[in-house]
Amino acid sequence: QLTSLNLKWCNKITDTGLKHVAPLTQLTCLDLVDCGKITDTGLVHVAQLTQLTSLILSYCYKITDTGLGHVAQLKQLTNLNLSYCRNITDNGLEHVSQLTRLTDLNLICCDNITDTGLEHVAQLTQLTSLNLYNCYKITDRGLVYIAQLTQLTCLNLLSCYNITDTGRDIVPCLRF
């Protein structure tokens, strides 16, 4: 039985196509990078893949917070990549916070994420890697929440230009 499916750059895949993926119940890894026609409706089908540990949705531009409500049903997820899903907001991260097994969360260029969203992320106590590259609405206040992630070994704050020296002092791993 298939355990990994890579549909990266298959940009003609639609929500209907994902309906045909749903019966692959042994999938642990699904890569949908740049499948730009996928919407929240398609994630209803993905949510049936309860064995998924890795879900990559980079450049799936049409996905919103509603879709993350469906993703939140995937309780086995350890890796979630939402980079360039620019319609994701703090409300979506509230759904993501239910994925308590997450160790790797990628939010590159999710530029609607604010400090409030990081309050939700702080509930993901197993996180070892958090990528916030170009989440430029994050400030020092948001780092107070990140500081609670004691398992974090990799943190990317590149182009988070509202973070100051004060914020650097808040997060123990940023002190040098």
N, C-alpha and C positions, 0 to 999 in steps of 0.2 A: 504494500500500500504506500502511496506517495506521502512523504513527510515534509517535503520542501517544494515550493512553487515560486519561481521567479518570473514575473510578468513585467519586469522593469522595461520602461519605454514602449510598452505595448499600448500606445495612446489611443487606440480604437476600442479598447476594452470599456464596456459600459456596465451599468448596474445590472442589466440583464445577464451579461457574461458572468458576473459574480454569483448570480443565482446558480450557475452550473458548477461553480467552485465549492459551494456550500456542502455538497455531499462528500467532499474529501475530508472526512472527519478526523483523519490521522495527521493532518497537516500540523506541523509545529512552526513552520516558517513561511510567511507570505510576503513577497516583495512586490509592491505596486507603484514603485517610483515612476512619476510622470505619467500616470494613467489619469490624465486630466478630465476625462469624462465621468469619472466616478463621483457620485454624490453621497449624501447621507443615506439615501435609500439603499445604495449598494452595501453600505456598512451593516445594514440589517442582516444581509446574507453572510457577511464576514463574521458577525457575532455568533453564528452557529458553529464556528470552528473552535470549539472550546478547548482544544489541545494546543492552540497557538501559544508559542512562547516569544515569537518575534514577529512584529508587524511593522512594515515600512511603508509609509504613506507620503513620503516626500513628494512635493510638487503636485499633490492632489488638491488643486486650488479650490474645488467646489465643496470640500468638506468643511463643515461648521461645527459649532458646539453640540448641535443636535446629534450629529454623527458620532461624536465622542461619547454620547450617552449610550450608544450601541456598543462601541469599543469597550466601555467599562464592564461589559458582561464577560470579557475575556480574562478571567481571573488568574490564568496561568502565565500571562504575559510577563516577561522579564525585560524585553527590549521594545520600545515604542519610538518610532521616528516620525515626527510631524513637521520636519523642516520644510519651510516655504509654504505651509498651510496657513496663509495669511488671514483666513477668516476665523481662526481659533482665537478665543478671548479667555479672560479669566474664568468665565462661567464654564468653558470647556475643560479647564484644568480642574475644576471641582469634580467633574466626572472622572477624569484621569486619576485623581487622588484615591479612587476606590481600587486601583490596581496595585495592591499592597506588595506584590512580588517584584515590581519593577526595580531593575538595577541600572538601567540605561534609558535616559529620556533625552531626546534630541528635539529642541525647539528653535533651531536656527531660523532666523528671519520670521518668526511668528511675532510680528511687530505690534500686535494688539495686546500682548502680555504685559501686565503691570505688576507692581509689588503685591497687589491683592492676589494675583495668580500664584505668586511664589508662596503665599500663605498656604494654598492648597498643596503645592508641590512638597512643602515641608512635611506633609503627612506620609510621604513615600520614604519611610525610614530605611529601606533597603537600598536606596539609590547609591551607586558608586560613581556614576558618570552623569553629568548634567551639562548640556550644551545650550547656552543662551546667547550665542553669537548674534549680534545685531538685534537683540531685543532691547531697543534703545529707550523704552519707557521705564525700564527698571532703574531704581535709585538705591541709595544706601539703605533706605528703609527695607527694601526687599531682601537685602543681604542678611538682615536679622533672621529671616526665615531660613535662608540657605544655611546659616550657621548651625541650625538644628540638625542638619543632615550629617551625622557623625560618621557614616560609612563612606562618605564622598571621597574619592581619590582623584577624580578628574572633573575639573570645572572650567568651562570656557565662557569668559565674559568679554571677549573681543568685540569691540564697537558698542559696548554698553556705556556710552559716553556720559551718562548721568551718575556714574559711580565715581566717588572721590576717595581721597586718602582715608577719610573717616570710615567709609564702607569697607575699605581694605582691612582696617583694624578690627572690624566686627567679625569677620570670618577667620577663624584660627588658621586655616590652611593658606590664607593669603598673607599672613604675617611673615616678614623676613627681616 
